[in-house]
């Protein structure tokens, strides 16, 4: 594949992640639950990774639970919190553009008696603190809001939402799968964790209760992720067996994945400001040129507060599936939305939620950049896209 523009689905593994992970597959392959030297070596590697990630995110090492990725982290956080705290209330607030891992977890909780309020986003894919405030009830126990949307890239006002939730004494769960490694923030307290991690300022502090992340979204190995659980939060495990991960997640830890994930997050945090600046410049240039060059095109999501590498564009009068096939034939990989909705072949719930004009809704594609994306690749993608859309429209006449 000559040009890869589907980095929101999966990024290339960072060199640091590969170098860190390989020894724990080929040489130091002991089970971290074993008491012999190879096992203890693996256990120490996991603890070092936990400490490194905690430093990057400005939290405590014992607040991190290692999982198989974003979906498991989301299920553990949402289901585990409700199960452990159902005596406090049954009402949960969320939005209508959450990832399916969130919406399906909440649908399951409905069968257990949860009452879910789903807030509509505006045309840019955003909600407001005022909407949440109006939805609060005496029995509200949890707010579940995505940090940044995986399809259209809009970033929610998480700092404001976190402040409001803390004031009301309501837990806040954040799906940050697309944000970690791409958006600066800190999870700890200014007085409790010392120096802020590289790439963040005191303005990036967030009082979140739980946060889910997935390694392959920021250059780590697939099949690895974590759930941040603020100290003192009650959580019921969703996988039962051994005592691993502070008895919150049974099963032998994925040592190479965890070590590689830590190396990836260290690298992404160290280079975050410069990487974000570069991707924002390429993103804005790409959006502006597409809108200028291709008639009847529109950008999805907010222009001012979106993920650095997200380019979500819709075209009137064409089918996204045809565009994607022809782009692939031209050597350019992109998607019609999230990898999950692209596979289903159905109209994305996110596109429906932002009330896109009917002529455009079936013509949405997503191109997502990485720090490795070049201006030449962007130029080639725009040229190919311009030709493909014109050809498809001409064929309909």
Buried (B, 14 or more C-beta within 10 A) or exposed (E): EEBBBBBBBBBBBBEBBBEBBBBBEEEBEBBBBBEEEBBEBBBEBBEBBBBBBBBBBBBBBEBBBBBBBBBBBBBBBBBBBBBBBBEBBBBBBBBBBBBBBBBBBBEBBEEEEBBBBBBEBBEBBBBBBEBBEEBBEEEBBBBBBBBBBBBBBBBBBBBEBBBBBBEEEBBBBBBBBBBBBBBBBBBBEEEEBEEBBBBBEEEBBBBBBBBBBBBBBBBBBBBBBBBBBBEEBEBBBBBEEEEBBEEBBBBEBBBBBBBBBBBBBBBBBBBBEEBBEBBBEBBBBBBEBBEEBBEBBBBBBBEEBBBBBBBBBBBBBBBBBBBBEBBEEBEBBBBBBBBBBBEEEEBBBBBEBBEBEEBBBBBBBBBBBBBBBEEEBBEBBBEBBBEBBBEBBEEEE
